[in-house]
Amino acid sequence: MRNHITTYLTNARIVLADSIIEDGSLLVEEGKITAINPEAVNNTNTINLRGKTLIPGMIDLHCDALEKEVEPRPNVHFPLDFACAQADKRNAAAGITTVYHALSFAHEELGVRNNEFAAAVARAVDDWRPHALVDNRVHCRYEITDATGLPILKQLLADKSMHLISMMDHTPGQGQFKDMAAYRDYLSRTYKKTADELDIIIERKLEAASGAFERMTELAEAAHAAGISVASHDDDSAERVETMVGIGADISEFPVSMEAAQAAKAASMSTIFGAPNILRGKSQSGSMKAIEAIHEGLADCLCADYAPASLIVAVFRIVELTHLDLPAAVRLVTRNPAKAARLEDRGEIAVGNRADLIAIGTPGALPQVTDVWSKGIPIYRVAYDHG
């Protein structure tokens, strides 16, 4: 166990929930923020941030990069503890101090998306937590057409190895897959299936759609009883949002249309969009642009999706491209996701909160994380020649 350090951060541009303190200072003791601009400090480890921007550690509610750490190439698997360690370091370097590893439970999809293997990865994340640099959590993505996944997920919930649940429906004709051809193309490209194998998978998937609502409802009720938020995924219409609200969903991940995003906001759901969408200027599946959602006031949270390093750059890109100021853009990756995930001890630089903090420099005018503290403990530092 790492020891807590009393730290005094000075000469920082501190981003609070609604304002910025120029040339500010922060006192961290016993893993918590104990003072902002304290009048006097004694016997502390003083760190001069030399004008760097200081924000809360970022909270990523959806990142499936761990799947690539486990299976970097088709049917090539690394040991799970090794994969968890690499993902942990990647997130620390990206300034993500709380990460929800998104693991797909979709029995007909191979590799790490096989239910039993996905459950093993979830337990490996839990096993690594005592050794981790950042707070590693598990976001279980449940393919609702798969009846076999329900008991496995309920057991993970009972074991406290699940920290967020989302409901996926990749049935052809809705959401991410607008038609049967798009779904067949996805399976063919991703899993190298033959035409006959595709026919069997699709037939089974369509048959399994019956009973999906009941399974979703059962799982959502169990999650809420455990104090865990429930998300929908790839909502494509107001009707779809209404269905998910009916089971008690709190979050709408990646709404694919303006109509769906508006319906989610009207239903008081938190909306999540991907940071890579911001950097690339488009969705990989042809869905709505995240920047448009921000312009319309429909985006509550940003997530790393498949690229942890994109999150901090997206925050500053939003300030350049939209009407949001820096505190508002920072809220998309800190306070808002904390609220959506029911985390009450982080997401804002405030006295009493966890001292999850990141400092940001701008080498070559590119925002980059240079220093990271998790519960007040320094876990990452890099020095650039400039910025």
MIPA-58128 format. One line per field, with one value per residue (C-alpha): residue number from 1; x negated, y, z negated. Coordinates in steps of 0.001 Angstrom, whole numbers, plus 500000, padded with zeros to 6 digits. Layout:
N
n <- (NUM:...)
u <- (X:...)
v <- (Y:...)
w <- (Z:...)
END
This chain:
387
n <- (1:2:3:4:5:6:7:8:9:10:11:12:13:14:15:16:17:18:19:20:21:22:23:24:25:26:27:28:29:30:31:32:33:34:35:36:37:38:39:40:41:42:43:44:45:46:47:48:49:50:51:52:53:54:55:56:57:58:59:60:61:62:63:64:65:66:67:68:69:70:71:72:73:74:75:76:77:78:79:80:81:82:83:84:85:86:87:88:89:90:91:92:93:94:95:96:97:98:99:100:101:102:103:104:105:106:107:108:109:110:111:112:113:114:115:116:117:118:119:120:121:122:123:124:125:126:127:128:129:130:131:132:133:134:135:136:137:138:139:140:141:142:143:144:145:146:147:148:149:150:151:152:153:154:155:156:157:158:159:160:161:162:163:164:165:166:167:168:169:170:171:172:173:174:175:176:177:178:179:180:181:182:183:184:185:186:187:188:189:190:191:192:193:194:195:196:197:198:199:200:201:202:203:204:205:206:207:208:209:210:211:212:213:214:215:216:217:218:219:220:221:222:223:224:225:226:227:228:229:230:231:232:233:234:235:236:237:238:239:240:241:242:243:244:245:246:247:248:249:250:251:252:253:254:255:256:257:258:259:260:261:262:263:264:265:266:267:268:269:270:271:272:273:274:275:276:277:278:279:280:281:282:283:284:285:286:287:288:289:290:291:292:293:294:295:296:297:298:299:300:301:302:303:304:305:306:307:308:309:310:311:312:313:314:315:316:317:318:319:320:321:322:323:324:325:326:327:328:329:330:331:332:333:334:335:336:337:338:339:340:341:342:343:344:345:346:347:348:349:350:351:352:353:354:355:356:357:358:359:360:361:362:363:364:365:366:367:368:369:370:371:372:373:374:375:376:377:378:379:380:381:382:383:384:385:386:387)
u <- (500000:498636:498326:500238:498095:498842:498404:498602:499155:498326:498332:501164:504029:506737:509975:512868:516412:517470:514376:510593:508066:504939:501694:503500:502350:503756:503065:503436:503364:504242:505441:507913:507988:507856:507435:507553:505195:504252:502716:499864:498461:495724:493689:495102:493770:494031:494400:494266:496450:495066:498390:499705:503450:504690:507998:509647:508594:510770:513523:514034:517327:516722:513378:513043:509275:508680:510118:507237:504721:506105:506433:504158:504699:507457:507027:503784:504299:502028:502217:505004:502912:500406:503197:504743:501371:500772:504254:503771:500541:502124:504949:502613:500578:503801:504914:507836:507907:511205:511821:514736:513387:516173:516397:518886:520993:522235:522077:522191:519261:515889:512710:512999:516718:517466:519414:517199:514009:515455:516355:512787:511497:513908:512597:509023:509721:511057:507999:505659:507357:505199:502069:503408:502244:505781:509259:510097:513763:515858:518568:520470:522025:524892:526120:529816:530502:528260:530177:527022:525377:527967:526911:523234:523834:525988:523173:520649:523029:523337:519535:519244:517152:519511:519695:521790:524133:525235:527784:526703:528940:527076:530065:529939:532233:531692:529011:525489:526501:529036:529739:528902:526091:524308:524528:523273:520388:519426:519397:517548:514827:514410:514715:513933:517175:518336:521706:523216:521884:523326:526741:526760:525648:528248:531066:530261:529980:533401:534949:533325:534891:537961:537663:535065:537188:537775:534057:533172:535708:534460:530852:531604:533533:530679:528136:530123:530566:526769:526406:525107:526170:527769:527062:528666:526474:526804:530310:531627:535104:537340:539248:536075:535245:538751:538264:534976:536459:539112:536529:534959:531921:529952:527544:527766:524478:523724:527225:526998:529386:530326:533859:532605:530243:533038:535349:532675:532102:535842:536013:533217:530785:527077:525739:522289:520361:516910:513787:512412:515525:514469:510900:511849:514860:517134:518463:516869:520351:521844:523902:524251:521185:520383:519523:523070:524464:522293:523393:527025:526446:527170:523866:523269:520197:517282:515685:512464:514328:511343:508605:507734:505228:507930:509880:507766:507153:510898:511569:509398:510623:514180:513174:511784:514789:517805:519285:518177:515515:512813:514653:517707:515575:513755:517093:517760:514936:515066:518105:520756:519549:519069:522715:523868:521988:523140:519636:519851:516217:514549:514937:514357:511514:513228:512233:512993:512885:510427:507172:507392:505637:503903:501630:501608:498886:498949:495836:496100:499461:500887:502543:500765:500965:497669:498464:501073:502044:504443:505744:502872:500207:498042:498437:497198:494877:493262:491096:491342:488674:491313:494815)
v <- (500000:503415:506072:509315:512423:515947:518059:521771:522587:526177:528484:526575:527625:525843:524949:524851:523749:527156:529358:529502:530618:532049:531493:529398:526862:523665:521693:517902:515838:512192:511707:514619:518278:520208:523818:526012:528993:528337:531245:529245:525727:523939:520777:519896:518624:521784:521433:524490:523739:526782:527935:524562:523992:521868:520011:517073:513618:512593:509998:507754:505863:503857:502654:499325:499640:496864:494376:495226:494824:491330:490395:492643:490422:487913:484835:486197:486582:488036:487015:488995:490506:491734:493282:494995:496433:497891:499433:500892:502625:503865:505503:507046:508634:509901:511613:509243:508552:506646:504309:502031:499265:498451:494677:493217:490233:489013:485258:485012:487394:485734:486578:488703:489206:485614:485697:483435:485099:488571:487559:486383:489759:491554:489529:490203:493949:493500:491461:494159:497014:496762:497202:499757:503306:504581:503496:500638:499662:497434:498541:495466:495840:493374:492263:491946:489260:486860:484956:483125:486319:487206:484757:485539:489268:488813:486826:489578:492031:489857:489585:493402:492996:495184:498960:500070:498217:499160:497505:496883:495774:495085:493490:494478:497312:499725:501582:501241:498777:500519:497426:493736:494436:496679:494001:491229:493425:494119:490420:489465:492087:491749:488019:486616:484604:482759:483474:480288:481097:484600:483194:481029:483872:486290:483730:482967:486662:487476:484535:485612:489069:487655:488061:490817:493462:491191:490433:494119:494978:492261:493315:497031:496456:494389:497059:499873:497835:497633:501402:501069:503239:501747:502935:502410:502168:503551:504938:505790:507234:508833:505546:503655:506185:505828:502057:502462:505016:502406:500040:502866:503702:506676:507216:507282:506224:507385:508406:508068:510872:514355:513118:510432:512818:515356:512664:511465:514973:515547:512369:513668:510989:511791:511593:510305:510932:509788:511934:510331:511651:515175:514785:513080:515276:512311:509020:505762:504330:507362:508478:512080:514225:514762:518417:518982:517536:519945:522912:521970:521492:517757:516325:515776:513547:512598:509177:507821:505024:503196:505855:507059:509655:511446:512591:515543:516815:516732:518929:521741:521231:521806:525185:526134:524915:525725:528284:526337:527826:525664:524909:523748:521582:520082:519198:516871:514598:515167:516344:515211:511595:511452:512408:509955:507099:508088:508964:511608:511974:513135:515050:518553:520463:521140:520822:517333:515607:512899:514439:512986:515688:516209:518973:519854:521445:522420:521173:522200:523803:520306:519790:516922:515495:516033:515165:512904:512317:509586:510150:512570:510077:511016:508252:509822:512606:513537:516537:518277:520752:523408:523836)
w <- (500000:500967:498284:498554:498988:497805:500921:501621:505305:506247:509273:510899:513135:511144:512910:510447:511256:512603:512577:512913:510316:511904:510001:507409:504854:503415:500249:500289:497081:496419:499964:499917:500913:497650:498805:501892:501727:498063:496179:494692:494918:493020:493551:496942:500242:502358:506127:508376:511414:513277:514661:515785:515810:512899:513201:511425:512534:515454:515097:518105:518046:521217:522519:524307:524871:522332:524809:527162:524348:523741:527428:529529:532560:533320:531094:529605:525858:523197:519515:517875:515078:517654:519757:516729:515719:519184:519375:515904:516933:520149:518227:515691:518508:520095:516866:516337:512599:512610:515531:516285:518497:520946:521394:523836:522893:526264:526551:530355:530729:530387:528527:525405:526088:525158:521883:519798:520991:520452:516887:516345:517540:515182:512249:513345:513220:509703:508696:510030:508163:504996:507111:509575:510183:510851:509791:512173:512434:514677:517085:518260:521712:521993:525407:524579:527201:525276:522580:521458:520235:517588:514833:515392:515025:511931:510341:511142:509536:506444:506306:506557:509708:511756:511333:514314:516692:520188:522452:526036:528858:532070:533749:537442:538428:535554:533628:534971:537684:539889:541973:542316:544763:542261:539568:541867:542976:539345:538397:541557:541137:537381:536886:540368:540603:543694:545272:543808:540328:540605:541498:538369:536067:537428:537232:533609:532771:534194:532330:529056:529233:527492:523743:524036:522292:519306:519029:519227:516547:514203:514604:514253:511038:509601:510564:508985:505817:505671:506203:509758:512697:515792:519346:522714:525815:529350:528850:532311:531654:529065:528878:528038:525325:523915:523701:521848:519480:518792:517339:515327:517463:516103:519008:522803:524387:527916:529061:532816:533787:532653:531959:529588:527780:527312:525962:523532:522210:521890:519798:517516:518679:518786:522331:523281:526486:527567:527453:530648:532404:531371:532620:535873:536536:537172:535865:536986:537686:539410:536410:535268:534665:531002:531629:532920:529701:527722:529838:529115:525379:525603:524338:520626:520682:522879:522734:524203:526036:527566:527176:523626:524841:526843:523786:522598:526132:526840:523790:525122:528687:527462:526030:529452:531450:529274:526938:523852:521592:520015:516734:518720:521009:518035:516413:519370:518189:514418:512465:514954:515291:511515:511064:513753:512052:508547:507374:504683:503632:506862:510117:508750:507119:503810:500177:498889:502275:503278:504442:507938:509928:513246:514490:518180:520279:523940:525750:529382:528512:527906:524500:522747:519244:517404:513771:512181:508557:507422:503882:503437:504490:507491:510068:513306:514367:517635:518499:521875:522960:523519:522099)
END
